[in-house]
Amino acid sequence: MIDSYKKVVFEKYAKFDGRATRSEYWWFALANWIICMVCSFVGSLFEPTYGGLILQSIYSLAVFIPSLAVSVRRLHDTNHSGWWLFISLIPIIGLIWFLVLMVTGSDSGENDYGPEEE
């Protein structure tokens, strides 16, 4: 989990080309969720009203670009354009379809977006 998080945030910070495996995407998503919960808890200890929200917002801004980049690379891994990310803006159905794209298996071998990641 830590390796996937470091790979996305530090090595491929704003890399929108190439592919990201399903495990790379989901380990990053899990690590993000855990860190947001910790930020929320720690922030609420210091400032009960808005502390958790402030700390969580700062963290979310820091990982906004890596989150977009890994999502686009994950879409590339399923042989979809990064523009499919906008489907998540459609209420309910768009989010469900985006989730389906994120859990879909990788294209084996090389596709339009490059060779398969290890």
DSSP file (Angstrom, degrees, kcal/mol; ACC not computed):
  #  RESIDUE AA STRUCTURE BP1 BP2  ACC     N-H-->O    O-->H-N    N-H-->O    O-->H-N    TCO  KAPPA ALPHA  PHI   PSI    X-CA   Y-CA   Z-CA
    1    1 A M     >        0   0    0      0, 0.0     4,-2.2     0, 0.0     5,-0.2   0.000 360.0 360.0 360.0 -46.6    0.0    0.0    0.0
    2    2 A I  H  >  +     0   0    0      1,-0.2     4,-2.8     2,-0.2     5,-0.2   0.893 360.0  53.3 -63.3 -39.8    2.7    2.4    1.0
    3    3 A D  H  > S+     0   0    0      1,-0.2     4,-2.5     2,-0.2    -1,-0.2   0.915 109.4  47.8 -63.4 -42.6    4.7    1.7   -2.2
    4    4 A S  H  > S+     0   0    0      2,-0.2     4,-2.2     1,-0.2    -1,-0.2   0.907 112.9  49.3 -63.9 -40.7    1.7    2.4   -4.4
    5    5 A Y  H  X S+     0   0    0     -4,-2.2     4,-2.8     2,-0.2     5,-0.3   0.940 113.4  45.2 -63.9 -47.5    1.0    5.7   -2.5
    6    6 A K  H  X>S+     0   0    0     -4,-2.8     4,-2.5     1,-0.2     5,-1.3   0.888 111.9  53.5 -63.2 -38.7    4.6    6.8   -2.8
    7    7 A K  I  <>S+     0   0    0     -4,-2.5     5,-2.1    -5,-0.2     4,-0.3   0.917 114.7  40.3 -62.6 -43.8    4.7    5.9   -6.5
    8    8 A V  I  <5S+     0   0    0     -4,-2.2     7,-0.2     3,-0.2    -2,-0.2   0.928 123.5  37.1 -71.7 -45.6    1.6    7.9   -7.3
    9    9 A V  I  <5S+     0   0    0     -4,-2.8    -3,-0.2    -5,-0.2    -2,-0.2   0.887 131.8  20.3 -79.5 -39.4    2.3   11.0   -5.1
   10   10 A F  I  <5S+     0   0    0     -4,-2.5     3,-0.4    -5,-0.3    -3,-0.2   0.867 129.7  34.5-101.7 -42.8    6.1   11.3   -5.5
   11   11 A E  I   <S+     0   0    0     -5,-1.3    -3,-0.2    -4,-0.3     3,-0.1   0.877 132.4  24.7 -83.5 -38.2    7.2    9.5   -8.7
   12   12 A K  S > <S+     0   0    0     -5,-2.1     3,-1.1    -6,-0.2    -1,-0.2  -0.269  75.8 148.5-121.3  45.5    4.2   10.1  -11.0
   13   13 A Y  T 3  S+     0   0    0     -3,-0.4    56,-0.3     1,-0.3    -1,-0.2   0.879  84.9   5.4 -50.6 -52.8    2.8   13.3   -9.4
   14   14 A A  T 3  S+     0   0    0     -3,-0.1     2,-0.9    55,-0.1    -1,-0.3  -0.108  90.2 135.1-126.6  35.0    1.4   14.8  -12.6
   15   15 A K    <   +     0   0    0     -3,-1.1    58,-0.2    -7,-0.2    -3,-0.0  -0.773  19.1 168.6 -91.2 108.8    2.0   12.1  -15.1
   16   16 A F        +     0   0    0     -2,-0.9     2,-0.2    56,-0.1    -1,-0.2   0.492  53.6  79.2 -98.6  -6.0   -1.2   11.7  -17.1
   17   17 A D  S    S+     0   0    0      2,-0.1     2,-0.2    59,-0.0    56,-0.1  -0.660  78.3  31.6-100.4 161.1    0.2    9.5  -19.8
   18   18 A G  S    S-     0   0    0     95,-0.3     2,-0.3    -2,-0.2    58,-0.2  -0.542  88.9 -64.9  93.9-162.9    0.8    5.7  -19.5
   19   19 A R        -     0   0    0     -2,-0.2     2,-0.4    96,-0.2    55,-0.2  -0.909  28.0-154.6-131.3 153.5   -1.2    3.2  -17.5
   20   20 A A        -     0   0    0     53,-1.5    57,-0.2    -2,-0.3    -2,-0.0  -0.998  24.9-125.3-128.1 130.8   -1.9    2.5  -13.9
   21   21 A T     >  -     0   0    0     -2,-0.4     4,-2.1     1,-0.1     5,-0.2  -0.201  25.2-109.9 -69.7 164.6   -2.8   -1.0  -12.7
   22   22 A R  H  > S+     0   0    0      1,-0.2     4,-2.6     2,-0.2     5,-0.2   0.908 119.6  50.2 -61.4 -42.6   -6.0   -1.7  -10.7
   23   23 A S  H  > S+     0   0    0      1,-0.2     4,-2.5     2,-0.2     5,-0.3   0.891 107.9  53.1 -66.7 -38.0   -4.0   -2.4   -7.6
   24   24 A E  H  > S+     0   0    0      2,-0.2     4,-1.6     1,-0.2    -1,-0.2   0.930 113.2  44.3 -60.2 -45.1   -2.0    0.9   -7.9
   25   25 A Y  H  X S+     0   0    0     -4,-2.1     4,-2.3     1,-0.2    -2,-0.2   0.945 116.8  43.4 -65.0 -49.5   -5.2    2.8   -8.2
   26   26 A W  H  X S+     0   0    0     -4,-2.6     4,-2.4     2,-0.2    -2,-0.2   0.841 111.9  51.8 -73.5 -33.0   -7.1    1.1   -5.3
   27   27 A W  H  X S+     0   0    0     -4,-2.5     4,-2.4    -5,-0.2    -1,-0.2   0.897 112.0  48.6 -66.2 -38.5   -4.2    1.1   -2.9
   28   28 A F  H  X S+     0   0    0     -4,-1.6     4,-2.5    -5,-0.3    -2,-0.2   0.919 111.3  49.8 -63.9 -43.2   -3.8    4.8   -3.5
   29   29 A A  H  X S+     0   0    0     -4,-2.3     4,-2.2     2,-0.2    -2,-0.2   0.908 111.9  47.9 -62.8 -42.2   -7.5    5.3   -3.0
   30   30 A L  H  X S+     0   0    0     -4,-2.4     4,-2.5     2,-0.2    -2,-0.2   0.924 111.8  49.1 -64.7 -44.6   -7.4    3.3    0.3
   31   31 A A  H  X S+     0   0    0     -4,-2.4     4,-2.6     1,-0.2    -2,-0.2   0.903 110.9  51.5 -62.0 -40.9   -4.4    5.2    1.6
   32   32 A N  H  X S+     0   0    0     -4,-2.5     4,-2.5     2,-0.2    -1,-0.2   0.923 109.9  49.0 -60.3 -45.2   -6.1    8.5    0.7
   33   33 A W  H  X S+     0   0    0     -4,-2.2     4,-2.1     2,-0.2    -2,-0.2   0.922 112.4  47.6 -61.9 -45.4   -9.2    7.5    2.6
   34   34 A I  H  X S+     0   0    0     -4,-2.5     4,-2.3     1,-0.2    -2,-0.2   0.927 112.6  48.6 -62.8 -45.4   -7.2    6.5    5.7
   35   35 A I  H  X S+     0   0    0     -4,-2.6     4,-2.8     1,-0.2    -1,-0.2   0.894 110.1  52.0 -63.8 -39.7   -5.1    9.7    5.6
   36   36 A C  H  X S+     0   0    0     -4,-2.5     4,-2.4     2,-0.2    -1,-0.2   0.902 110.0  49.0 -62.7 -40.4   -8.3   11.8    5.3
   37   37 A M  H  X S+     0   0    0     -4,-2.1     4,-2.3     2,-0.2    -2,-0.2   0.912 112.6  47.4 -65.4 -41.7   -9.8   10.1    8.3
   38   38 A V  H  X S+     0   0    0     -4,-2.3     4,-3.0     2,-0.2     5,-0.3   0.921 112.1  50.1 -64.8 -43.9   -6.7   10.6   10.3
   39   39 A C  H  X S+     0   0    0     -4,-2.8     4,-2.6     1,-0.2     5,-0.2   0.913 111.3  49.3 -59.7 -42.8   -6.6   14.3    9.3
   40   40 A S  H  X S+     0   0    0     -4,-2.4     4,-1.8    -5,-0.2    -1,-0.2   0.916 114.4  44.4 -63.2 -44.1  -10.2   14.7   10.2
   41   41 A F  H  X S+     0   0    0     -4,-2.3     4,-1.1     2,-0.2    -2,-0.2   0.946 116.5  44.5 -66.8 -49.6   -9.7   13.1   13.7
   42   42 A V  H >X S+     0   0    0     -4,-3.0     4,-1.1     1,-0.2     3,-0.5   0.909 113.6  50.9 -63.7 -42.8   -6.4   15.0   14.5
   43   43 A G  H 3X S+     0   0    0     -4,-2.6     4,-2.4    -5,-0.3     3,-0.3   0.876 106.8  53.9 -63.2 -37.1   -7.8   18.3   13.3
   44   44 A S  H 3< S+     0   0    0     -4,-1.8    -1,-0.2     7,-0.3    -2,-0.2   0.734 101.3  61.1 -72.0 -20.2  -11.0   17.9   15.4
   45   45 A L  H << S+     0   0    0     -4,-1.1    -1,-0.2    -3,-0.5    -2,-0.2   0.875 113.5  35.1 -68.9 -36.7   -8.8   17.3   18.5
   46   46 A F  H  < S+     0   0    0     -4,-1.1    -2,-0.2    -3,-0.3    -1,-0.1   0.858 136.3  17.7 -87.4 -38.0   -7.3   20.8   18.1
   47   47 A E     X> -     0   0    0     -4,-2.4     4,-2.1    -5,-0.2     5,-0.5  -0.848  68.9-165.2-136.4  96.9  -10.3   22.7   16.8
   48   48 A P  T  45S+     0   0    0      0, 0.0     4,-0.1     0, 0.0    -1,-0.1   0.778  82.4  47.6 -58.3 -31.2  -13.5   20.9   17.4
   49   49 A T  T  45S-     0   0    0      1,-0.1     4,-0.1     2,-0.1    -5,-0.1   0.984 136.7  -9.1 -78.1 -58.2  -15.7   22.9   15.0
   50   50 A Y  T  >5S+     0   0    0     -7,-0.1     4,-2.5     2,-0.1     5,-0.2   0.356 100.1 103.7-124.3   3.7  -13.7   23.1   11.8
   51   51 A G  H  X5S+     0   0    0     -4,-2.1     4,-2.4     1,-0.2    -7,-0.3   0.902  85.2  46.4 -59.1 -45.8  -10.3   21.7   12.6
   52   52 A G  H  ><S+     0   0    0     -5,-0.5     4,-2.3    -9,-0.3    -1,-0.2   0.894 113.8  49.3 -64.0 -39.6  -10.9   18.3   10.9
   53   53 A L  H  > S+     0   0    0      2,-0.2     4,-2.2     1,-0.2    -2,-0.2   0.890 111.4  48.8 -66.7 -40.3  -12.3   20.0    7.8
   54   54 A I  H  X S+     0   0    0     -4,-2.5     4,-2.1     2,-0.2    -2,-0.2   0.946 114.5  43.8 -65.7 -48.7   -9.5   22.4    7.5
   55   55 A L  H  X S+     0   0    0     -4,-2.4     4,-2.1     1,-0.2    -2,-0.2   0.905 115.1  49.1 -64.3 -41.8   -6.7   19.8    7.8
   56   56 A Q  H  X S+     0   0    0     -4,-2.3     4,-2.5    -5,-0.2    -1,-0.2   0.874 110.0  51.9 -65.8 -37.4   -8.6   17.4    5.5
   57   57 A S  H  X S+     0   0    0     -4,-2.2     4,-2.2     2,-0.2    -2,-0.2   0.894 108.3  50.7 -66.4 -40.4   -9.1   20.2    2.9
   58   58 A I  H  X S+     0   0    0     -4,-2.1     4,-1.7     2,-0.2    -2,-0.2   0.932 112.9  46.3 -62.2 -45.4   -5.4   21.1    2.9
   59   59 A Y  H  X S+     0   0    0     -4,-2.1     4,-1.7     1,-0.2    -2,-0.2   0.924 110.5  53.3 -62.7 -43.9   -4.5   17.4    2.4
   60   60 A S  H  < S+     0   0    0     -4,-2.5     4,-0.3     1,-0.2    -1,-0.2   0.882 108.4  49.7 -61.2 -38.9   -7.1   17.1   -0.4
   61   61 A L  H >< S+     0   0    0     -4,-2.2     3,-0.8     1,-0.2     4,-0.4   0.871 107.8  55.1 -65.3 -36.1   -5.6   20.0   -2.2
   62   62 A A  H 3< S+     0   0    0     -4,-1.7    -2,-0.2     1,-0.2    -1,-0.2   0.837 116.6  35.1 -67.3 -32.7   -2.1   18.6   -2.0
   63   63 A V  T 3X S+     0   0    0     -4,-1.7     4,-2.0     1,-0.1    -1,-0.2   0.228  87.8 102.0-107.3  14.4   -3.2   15.3   -3.6
   64   64 A F  H <> S+     0   0    0     -3,-0.8     4,-2.1    -4,-0.3     5,-0.2   0.951  85.1  43.0 -62.3 -50.5   -5.7   16.7   -6.1
   65   65 A I  H  > S+     0   0    0     -4,-0.4     4,-2.7     1,-0.2     5,-0.2   0.925 114.2  49.4 -66.2 -45.5   -3.4   16.5   -9.1
   66   66 A P  H  > S+     0   0    0      0, 0.0     4,-2.6     0, 0.0     5,-0.2   0.880 110.3  53.0 -61.1 -33.8   -2.0   13.0   -8.3
   67   67 A S  H  X S+     0   0    0     -4,-2.0     4,-1.7     2,-0.2    -2,-0.2   0.921 111.6  44.7 -65.6 -43.5   -5.6   11.7   -7.8
   68   68 A L  H  X S+     0   0    0     -4,-2.1     4,-2.5     2,-0.2     5,-0.2   0.924 113.7  51.2 -63.2 -44.0   -6.6   13.0  -11.2
   69   69 A A  H  X S+     0   0    0     -4,-2.7     4,-2.5   -56,-0.3    -2,-0.2   0.918 110.9  45.9 -62.9 -44.9   -3.4   11.6  -12.8
   70   70 A V  H  X S+     0   0    0     -4,-2.6     4,-2.0     1,-0.2    -1,-0.2   0.844 112.1  52.8 -69.6 -31.3   -3.8    8.1  -11.4
   71   71 A S  H  X S+     0   0    0     -4,-1.7     4,-2.2    -5,-0.2    -2,-0.2   0.919 110.9  46.3 -67.1 -42.9   -7.5    8.1  -12.4
   72   72 A V  H  X S+     0   0    0     -4,-2.5     4,-2.3     2,-0.2    -2,-0.2   0.924 113.0  49.3 -64.6 -44.2   -6.6    9.1  -16.0
   73   73 A R  H  X S+     0   0    0     -4,-2.5     4,-1.6     1,-0.2   -53,-1.5   0.860 109.5  52.8 -63.8 -34.1   -3.9    6.4  -16.1
   74   74 A R  H  X S+     0   0    0     -4,-2.0     4,-0.9   -55,-0.2    -1,-0.2   0.905 108.5  49.8 -66.8 -41.1   -6.3    3.8  -14.7
   75   75 A L  H ><>S+     0   0    0     -4,-2.2     5,-2.5     1,-0.2     3,-0.7   0.899 108.5  53.3 -62.3 -39.6   -8.8    4.7  -17.5
   76   76 A H  H ><5S+     0   0    0     -4,-2.3     3,-1.8     1,-0.2    37,-0.3   0.864 101.7  59.9 -61.2 -35.3   -5.9    4.3  -20.0
   77   77 A D  H 3<5S+     0   0    0     -4,-1.6    30,-2.4     1,-0.3    -1,-0.2   0.784 105.9  47.1 -65.8 -26.2   -5.3    0.9  -18.5
   78   78 A T  T <<5S-     0   0    0     -4,-0.9    -1,-0.3    -3,-0.7    -2,-0.2   0.241 124.2-107.1 -96.1  12.5   -8.8   -0.1  -19.5
   79   79 A N  T < 5S+     0   0    0     -3,-1.8     2,-0.3     1,-0.3    -3,-0.2   0.853  78.8 128.8  64.5  39.6   -8.3    1.4  -23.0
   80   80 A H      < -     0   0    0     -5,-2.5    -1,-0.3    -8,-0.1    -2,-0.2  -0.916  62.7-106.2-119.2 150.1  -10.5    4.4  -22.4
   81   81 A S    >   -     0   0    0     -2,-0.3     3,-1.7     1,-0.1     4,-0.1  -0.348  27.4-117.5 -68.4 153.5   -9.6    8.1  -22.9
   82   82 A G  G >  S+     0   0    0      1,-0.3     3,-1.8     2,-0.2     4,-0.2   0.704 109.3  76.7 -64.5 -19.4   -8.9   10.2  -19.8
   83   83 A W  G >  S+     0   0    0      1,-0.3     3,-1.7     2,-0.2    -1,-0.3   0.705  74.8  77.9 -64.8 -18.5  -11.9   12.3  -20.9
   84   84 A W  G X  S+     0   0    0     -3,-1.7     3,-1.6     1,-0.3     4,-0.3   0.653  73.6  80.9 -64.5 -13.4  -14.1    9.5  -19.5
   85   85 A L  G X  S+     0   0    0     -3,-1.8     3,-1.5     1,-0.3    -1,-0.3   0.839  81.1  64.4 -59.6 -32.2  -13.3   11.0  -16.1
   86   86 A F  G X  S+     0   0    0     -3,-1.7     3,-1.7     1,-0.3    -1,-0.3   0.641  80.8  78.8 -69.2 -13.9  -16.0   13.6  -16.7
   87   87 A I  G X  S+     0   0    0     -3,-1.6     3,-1.5     1,-0.3    -1,-0.3   0.781  80.6  69.5 -64.2 -23.8  -18.7   10.9  -16.7
   88   88 A S  G <  S+     0   0    0     -3,-1.5    -1,-0.3    -4,-0.3     7,-0.2   0.639  84.5  70.5 -69.8 -11.9  -18.4   10.9  -12.9
   89   89 A L  G <  S+     0   0    0     -3,-1.7    -1,-0.3     5,-0.1    -2,-0.2   0.650  76.2  93.0 -77.9 -15.2  -20.0   14.4  -13.0
   90   90 A I  S <>>S-     0   0    0     -3,-1.5     5,-0.8    -4,-0.3     4,-0.6  -0.688  92.7-107.0 -77.3 124.1  -23.4   12.8  -14.0
   91   91 A P  T >45S-     0   0    0      0, 0.0     2,-2.3     0, 0.0     3,-0.6  -0.222  78.2 -27.2 -57.7 140.7  -25.3   12.2  -10.8
   92   92 A I  T 3>5S+     0   0    0      1,-0.3     4,-2.4    -4,-0.1     5,-0.2  -0.302 137.6  52.9  56.9 -69.2  -25.7    8.6   -9.7
   93   93 A I  H 3>5S+     0   0    0     -2,-2.3     4,-2.6     1,-0.2    -1,-0.3   0.891 108.7  50.6 -63.0 -40.2  -25.4    6.8  -13.0
   94   94 A G  H <X5S+     0   0    0     -4,-0.6     4,-2.5    -3,-0.6    -1,-0.2   0.902 111.2  48.2 -64.2 -41.4  -22.1    8.6  -13.9
   95   95 A L  H  ><S+     0   0    0     -5,-0.8     4,-2.3     2,-0.2    -2,-0.2   0.896 112.2  49.1 -66.4 -39.2  -20.6    7.7  -10.6
   96   96 A I  H  X S+     0   0    0     -4,-2.4     4,-2.2     2,-0.2    -2,-0.2   0.931 112.6  47.6 -64.8 -44.5  -21.7    4.1  -10.9
   97   97 A W  H  X S+     0   0    0     -4,-2.6     4,-2.2     1,-0.2    -2,-0.2   0.898 111.1  51.3 -63.9 -40.0  -20.3    3.9  -14.5
   98   98 A F  H  X S+     0   0    0     -4,-2.5     4,-2.0     2,-0.2    -1,-0.2   0.914 109.3  50.6 -62.8 -42.2  -17.0    5.5  -13.3
   99   99 A L  H  X S+     0   0    0     -4,-2.3     4,-1.7     1,-0.2    -2,-0.2   0.902 108.4  52.5 -61.5 -41.1  -16.7    2.9  -10.5
  100  100 A V  H  X S+     0   0    0     -4,-2.2     4,-1.1     1,-0.2    -1,-0.2   0.914 109.2  49.6 -60.6 -42.7  -17.3    0.1  -13.0
  101  101 A L  H  < S+     0   0    0     -4,-2.2    -1,-0.2     1,-0.2    -2,-0.2   0.872 109.6  52.0 -63.6 -36.4  -14.5    1.5  -15.2
  102  102 A M  H  < S+     0   0    0     -4,-2.0    -1,-0.2     1,-0.2    -2,-0.2   0.797 113.7  42.3 -72.1 -28.6  -12.2    1.6  -12.2
  103  103 A V  H  < S+     0   0    0     -4,-1.7    -1,-0.2    -3,-0.2    -2,-0.2   0.548  89.2 111.8 -95.0  -7.9  -12.8   -2.0  -11.2
  104  104 A T  S  < S-     0   0    0     -4,-1.1    -3,-0.0    -3,-0.2   -82,-0.0  -0.368  76.6-103.5 -64.2 142.7  -12.6   -3.3  -14.8
  105  105 A G        -     0   0    0      1,-0.1    -1,-0.1   -27,-0.1     2,-0.1  -0.178  40.5 -94.4 -64.8 160.6   -9.6   -5.5  -15.5
  106  106 A S        -     0   0    0      1,-0.1     2,-0.4   -28,-0.0   -28,-0.2  -0.351  36.3-105.2 -72.9 152.6   -6.6   -4.3  -17.4
  107  107 A D        -     0   0    0    -30,-2.4     2,-0.2     2,-0.1    -1,-0.1  -0.668  41.9-123.2 -71.8 130.0   -6.2   -4.7  -21.1
  108  108 A S  S    S-     0   0    0     -2,-0.4     2,-0.1     2,-0.1    -1,-0.0  -0.543  71.9  -2.7 -78.6 144.5   -3.6   -7.4  -21.5
  109  109 A G  S    S-     0   0    0     -2,-0.2     2,-0.3     2,-0.0    -2,-0.1  -0.358 115.9 -19.5  75.8-157.9   -0.5   -6.5  -23.5
  110  110 A E        +     0   0    0      5,-0.2     2,-0.2     6,-0.1    -2,-0.1  -0.638  63.4 175.1 -87.8 140.9   -0.1   -3.2  -25.2
  111  111 A N  B >   -A  114   0A   0      3,-2.0     3,-1.5    -2,-0.3   -34,-0.1  -0.551  53.9 -68.8-125.2-163.7   -3.1   -0.9  -26.0
  112  112 A D  T 3  S+     0   0    0      1,-0.3   -36,-0.0    -2,-0.2    -2,-0.0   0.694 130.2  49.9 -62.6 -18.9   -3.5    2.6  -27.4
  113  113 A Y  T 3  S-     0   0    0      1,-0.4   -95,-0.3   -37,-0.3    -1,-0.3   0.306 119.8 -82.5-109.0   7.5   -1.9    4.2  -24.2
  114  114 A G  B <   -A  111   0A   0     -3,-1.5    -3,-2.0   -96,-0.1    -1,-0.4  -0.649  65.0 -29.7 125.0-178.1    1.2    2.1  -24.0
  115  115 A P  S    S-     0   0    0      0, 0.0    -5,-0.2     0, 0.0   -96,-0.2  -0.260  73.5 -85.5 -72.3 160.8    2.5   -1.2  -22.7
  116  116 A E        -     0   0    0      1,-0.1     2,-0.1   -98,-0.1    -6,-0.1  -0.429  44.0-123.3 -67.4 135.7    1.0   -3.0  -19.7
  117  117 A E              0   0    0     -2,-0.1    -1,-0.1     1,-0.1   -97,-0.1  -0.431 360.0 360.0 -75.4 154.4    2.4   -1.9  -16.3
  118  118 A E              0   0    0     -2,-0.1    -1,-0.1   -97,-0.1    -2,-0.1   0.451 360.0 360.0 -86.2 360.0    3.9   -4.6  -14.0
